[in-house]
């Protein structure tokens, strides 16, 4: 990739074009942004910063404390200028390690921290005497690393993903939209974690959503809803849910006209019940208000690779025909593929 930031921006732009917004329902009156997807979580805003807890690994606590001091002392423009001047070396490797470690420890806590700089009506743009936005500076570091490391954005992508997991899909439900919405459907995936690679904490599965009658694929209700995110350990057998659109592209987002390679084909939807997949997910923010931050969980599609951040497993092998992560093979077993991916991650956290 020429610049990780460019693809990230284009992907976010495409998400904005695809997202459908509706008039707030009674369940969403407190939501800053009404997201009309399949699943919206809420998390309470932090009551203290940074998000430290008893038993937190010392390097993660120190990383948060360092960020806290930086955001109080410098504004976003100065921080971005400093980041842009860091060349490939020990400093940038250290920053990559800390971003990965903090996110891996608890991506939900990091999301709560990230939203501190998001605007809220009638309030100062930054809270806690911060002069910069944690989310913006995290993005600046990740984008710079993605461009400087010289590995076609692989390290930047691994930093940006909040959850990386080998999952077994147990169920899918499709949310159908009326004509004129700009998107025809969204798919809610329910899966079981077989092996967690990144993200030691995940949002637990909420209660099942009532199905709508007369549909072919167990579609869910079209009524928007919000559930409180209960944080659970990403252990073997843990349930996890995420959503995607079958109109999203499998490769890098391209806004050129004409047919593309999308997540539905002659065999049906990309994600199928009973299938195994290695998924690269993000907590996709959909707004905040004075009490809560809101997000959904989606694959980090459109900015890296050729499988929309959801790699199929067939006959015990990962379908990765272009060797997206440079693992040295396109016909690797699941064990081989994950072992080599973990070796790449180990090079980030043990520079």
Secondary structure, DSSP 8 states (H G I E B T S, - for coil): ---HHHHHHHHHHHHHHH--B----GGGTT-SS-B-SS--EEEE--SSSS---TT--HHHHHHHHHHHHHHHHS-HHHHHHHHHT--SSHHHHHHHHHHHHHHHH-HHHHHHHHGGGS--TTS-SSSTT-SS-HHHHHHHHHHHHHHHS-STTHHHHHHH-SEEEEEEEEEEEEEE--TTSS--EEEEEEEEEEEEEE-SEEE-------B-TT-SS--B-SS---EE--EEE--TT-EEEEEE-TTSBSSS----SS---BSEETTEESS-TT-EEEEEEEEEEEEE-SSEEEEEEEE-TTSSSSSTTEEEEETTEE--TT-TT--S-SS-BHHHHHHHHHHHHHHHHT-
